[in-house]
Amino acid sequence: MAKTKGTVPVIEVKPEPNVYTVLTLVSVLTLALCLCLCLYRLLQPVESGGYGLEFGQLFDGTLPDKLP
């Protein structure tokens, strides 16, 4: 087997973006939009059609007094 010398210069090339980069960006933006819409709906007052939760209630497991 042949061995290469350690003095050979190695050129590192930055990978080019491709279709998977675009699909990843689209999926991240879609997930962020869905999360924002869900939080908006959960934190809206009951009178306007939301669930009336406070932000802290999302993590402590309690329900509001009235559900729509």
MODELLER restraints for C-alpha pairs under 7 A, 6 or more apart:
rsr = mdl.restraints
at = mdl.atoms
rsr.add(forms.Gaussian(group=physical.xy_distance, feature=features.Distance(at['CA:41:A'], at['CA:50:A']), mean=5.24, stdev=0.5))
rsr.add(forms.Gaussian(group=physical.xy_distance, feature=features.Distance(at['CA:41:A'], at['CA:51:A']), mean=6.80, stdev=0.5))
rsr.add(forms.Gaussian(group=physical.xy_distance, feature=features.Distance(at['CA:42:A'], at['CA:50:A']), mean=5.78, stdev=0.5))
rsr.add(forms.Gaussian(group=physical.xy_distance, feature=features.Distance(at['CA:42:A'], at['CA:51:A']), mean=4.92, stdev=0.5))
rsr.add(forms.Gaussian(group=physical.xy_distance, feature=features.Distance(at['CA:42:A'], at['CA:52:A']), mean=6.36, stdev=0.5))
rsr.add(forms.Gaussian(group=physical.xy_distance, feature=features.Distance(at['CA:42:A'], at['CA:53:A']), mean=5.92, stdev=0.5))
rsr.add(forms.Gaussian(group=physical.xy_distance, feature=features.Distance(at['CA:43:A'], at['CA:50:A']), mean=6.64, stdev=0.5))
rsr.add(forms.Gaussian(group=physical.xy_distance, feature=features.Distance(at['CA:43:A'], at['CA:51:A']), mean=6.30, stdev=0.5))
rsr.add(forms.Gaussian(group=physical.xy_distance, feature=features.Distance(at['CA:43:A'], at['CA:52:A']), mean=5.32, stdev=0.5))
rsr.add(forms.Gaussian(group=physical.xy_distance, feature=features.Distance(at['CA:43:A'], at['CA:53:A']), mean=4.93, stdev=0.5))
rsr.add(forms.Gaussian(group=physical.xy_distance, feature=features.Distance(at['CA:43:A'], at['CA:54:A']), mean=6.02, stdev=0.5))
rsr.add(forms.Gaussian(group=physical.xy_distance, feature=features.Distance(at['CA:43:A'], at['CA:55:A']), mean=7.00, stdev=0.5))
rsr.add(forms.Gaussian(group=physical.xy_distance, feature=features.Distance(at['CA:44:A'], at['CA:50:A']), mean=4.43, stdev=0.5))
rsr.add(forms.Gaussian(group=physical.xy_distance, feature=features.Distance(at['CA:44:A'], at['CA:51:A']), mean=6.08, stdev=0.5))
rsr.add(forms.Gaussian(group=physical.xy_distance, feature=features.Distance(at['CA:44:A'], at['CA:52:A']), mean=5.32, stdev=0.5))
rsr.add(forms.Gaussian(group=physical.xy_distance, feature=features.Distance(at['CA:45:A'], at['CA:51:A']), mean=6.21, stdev=0.5))
rsr.add(forms.Gaussian(group=physical.xy_distance, feature=features.Distance(at['CA:45:A'], at['CA:52:A']), mean=4.25, stdev=0.5))
rsr.add(forms.Gaussian(group=physical.xy_distance, feature=features.Distance(at['CA:46:A'], at['CA:52:A']), mean=4.97, stdev=0.5))
rsr.add(forms.Gaussian(group=physical.xy_distance, feature=features.Distance(at['CA:46:A'], at['CA:68:A']), mean=6.45, stdev=0.5))
rsr.add(forms.Gaussian(group=physical.xy_distance, feature=features.Distance(at['CA:51:A'], at['CA:67:A']), mean=6.20, stdev=0.5))
rsr.add(forms.Gaussian(group=physical.xy_distance, feature=features.Distance(at['CA:51:A'], at['CA:68:A']), mean=6.62, stdev=0.5))
rsr.add(forms.Gaussian(group=physical.xy_distance, feature=features.Distance(at['CA:52:A'], at['CA:64:A']), mean=6.81, stdev=0.5))
rsr.add(forms.Gaussian(group=physical.xy_distance, feature=features.Distance(at['CA:53:A'], at['CA:64:A']), mean=6.23, stdev=0.5))
